[in-house]
Amino acid sequence: MDREIELKFLIPPEAAEAILSALDGEGAVRQLDATYYDTADHALRQAGFGLRVRDGEGGRKQTLKSASAGGVFSRGEWEETIAGPAPDRDALARTPVAAMLADAALSPVFTTRVERVIRMVRSGETLIEVALDRGQLSAGERHAAVCELELELKTGQPQALFDLARTLARHAPLRLSLISKAERGYGLAVGDAALRVRRQTAALGPEASVEAALQAIGQAGLAHLCAALEALRERPEPDSVHQARVAARRLRAMLKIFKPLSRDAAAMALDAELDWLAGELDAARDLDVFVGEVWEGSAKNAPFEGRDAFERGLKAARATAYLRMEAALESPRARDVLLEAAAWLEAGTWITDPALAEVRETPAASLASEVLDHLRGRTKTGAKRFNDLDPHGRHKLRLKGKTLRYAAEDLALLFPDHPRRAERFLAAAKAVQDTLGALNDRTVRHDVVDAAAHGDPSLARDAAGAVLRDDETKLLHAAREALDALVEAKTFW
């Protein structure tokens, strides 16, 4: 098995020549036509593999790729030259999917027709293969264009890969993507090209070191953010906004979890940029929640004078929020967030600094216990003072509870001995987040009403009276109960 270390970027087709003109080095052009195979129920895809048979220079090759071989930028690959157009069973018998496919029939799922332009970039002991792919995916009558740039490190240090990416980003917009052609092809084949974005659990075992845990959790978080932002650009809608916002905040939580390793300037800059990115989504998310839960939900058709004017103002405010969000997503700053997150995870100074070696090599469970105790203690302190907190104080407590929940979810696999305790603790943490979130939403909704009323205090008052419930006492009681339950929940670490 060979191990690839590569970065992949989506680029606009019109930017392709600018990329090529910025590259020196020897090159070649290849036509790569491939057919991807799977079982009728897509067992390979569900197990995280892609199987293709490709015709190109050097003959026909069969390649099995795994979703990961130690990171989102590394993939396991099993490749052999074969004779026939269909998958070779003998070759598959020498791969990890041999047992899975022993008695299963394989059939074509989709095809790719891609022209690949290759440049080999050398600098000292570093050799990087740059591949520009342009072509088309096809599944029956459905088609989708492909324009991707791949940078693969052949020899040298990972930092060189990111330095080249930064250089090329000055010539054309590069958007980091962790979604393979195979995954796009499957989406096309099943008739839903829109990405279904959900965070995948990091691959962690109880014996993992701090370094391994940080990379696994960070890579899962970055994959979530890349996919969420791509889905949001393709289909701007409430769930896409929510997923992108959560993904950005969970990456920030990861930096807090591993604070002993994330004190360098690059990590602090990354934290600030993730905060900016999440903030650019806030207004759109607040308006989505208001429209879905209040305007089209509990207060649908609630009568009040000026309702039509208020609805027009609400639609205008939402449209403005989405325009702001979309402008942010298309900015170089948003693209740089993804590239710098990848660079810090794969080539940050925390990986090589001798002063941090002891922390890196420490069992992750040891650090996780300390982190979870600290976060639980902060939440517990806030819970004791809950009755005296104003809305701002409750919001700060909600953020502490959210960080505790994210940390508990990410680190739970390090503590397999008490799965029921972990399940109950996570449920209690989620209840705190939900109930404190409802209180925060109540405050935000008054701001949304004021914005939709466009400075008309009479309209704002009438709208608030008609559509906003006076439920603060009920929400406070629910939050108090949730906090008490979390404080009393047994720890699983």
WOTAKA-V923409 format. One record per backbone hydrogen bond with DSSP energy under -1.0 kcal/mol. NH is the residue of the N-H (numbers start at 1). CO is the residue of the C=O. If there is no record, write none. Layout:
BEGIN
nh={NH	NH}
co={CO	CO}
END
This chain:
BEGIN
nh={2	4	6	7	9	10	11	15	16	19	20	21	23	28	30	32	33	34	35	36	37	38	42	46	47	48	49	50	52	53	54	55	56	59	61	62	63	64	65	66	67	69	74	77	78	80	82	92	93	94	95	98	101	107	109	111	112	113	114	115	116	117	118	119	120	121	123	126	127	128	129	130	131	132	133	134	135	136	137	138	139	142	144	146	148	149	150	151	152	153	154	155	160	162	163	164	165	166	167	168	169	170	171	172	175	177	184	185	186	187	188	189	190	192	204	208	210	211	213	214	215	216	217	218	219	220	221	222	223	224	225	226	227	228	229	230	231	232	233	234	235	241	242	243	244	245	246	247	248	249	250	251	252	253	254	255	256	257	258	259	261	268	269	270	271	272	273	274	275	276	277	278	279	280	281	285	286	287	288	289	290	291	292	293	294	295	296	298	299	300	302	307	310	311	312	313	314	315	316	317	318	319	320	321	322	323	324	325	326	327	328	329	330	331	335	336	337	338	339	340	341	342	343	344	345	346	347	348	351	353	356	357	360	361	364	366	367	368	369	370	371	372	373	374	375	376	377	378	379	380	381	382	383	384	385	386	388	389	394	395	396	397	398	399	400	401	402	403	404	405	406	407	408	409	410	411	412	414	415	422	423	424	425	426	427	428	429	430	431	432	433	434	435	436	437	438	439	440	441	442	443	444	445	447	448	449	450	451	452	453	454	456	460	461	462	463	464	465	466	467	468	471	475	476	477	478	479	480	481	482	483	484	485	486	487	488	489}
co={77	75	73	151	149	175	147	12	13	15	16	17	20	118	116	114	55	112	53	110	51	107	39	42	43	45	44	65	63	35	61	33	59	56	54	80	52	78	50	76	48	74	71	2	64	62	60	88	89	91	92	95	97	38	36	138	34	136	32	134	30	132	28	130	26	128	126	123	155	121	152	119	150	117	148	115	146	113	144	111	142	139	137	135	133	9	131	7	129	5	127	127	157	158	159	160	161	162	163	164	165	167	168	168	10	8	180	181	182	183	184	185	186	187	202	205	362	360	209	210	211	212	213	214	215	216	217	218	219	220	221	222	223	224	225	226	227	228	229	230	231	237	238	239	240	241	242	243	244	245	246	247	248	249	250	251	252	253	254	256	258	264	265	266	267	268	269	270	271	272	273	274	275	276	278	281	282	283	284	285	286	287	288	289	290	290	291	293	294	297	299	304	306	307	308	309	310	311	312	313	314	315	316	317	318	319	320	321	322	323	324	325	326	328	331	332	333	334	335	336	337	338	339	340	341	342	343	344	348	349	353	354	356	357	208	363	363	364	365	366	367	368	369	370	371	372	373	374	375	376	377	378	379	380	381	383	385	386	390	391	392	393	394	395	396	397	398	399	400	401	402	403	404	405	406	407	408	411	412	418	419	420	421	422	423	424	425	426	427	428	429	430	431	432	433	434	435	436	437	438	439	440	441	443	444	445	446	447	448	449	451	453	456	457	458	459	460	461	462	463	464	469	471	472	473	474	475	476	477	478	479	480	481	482	483	484	485}
END
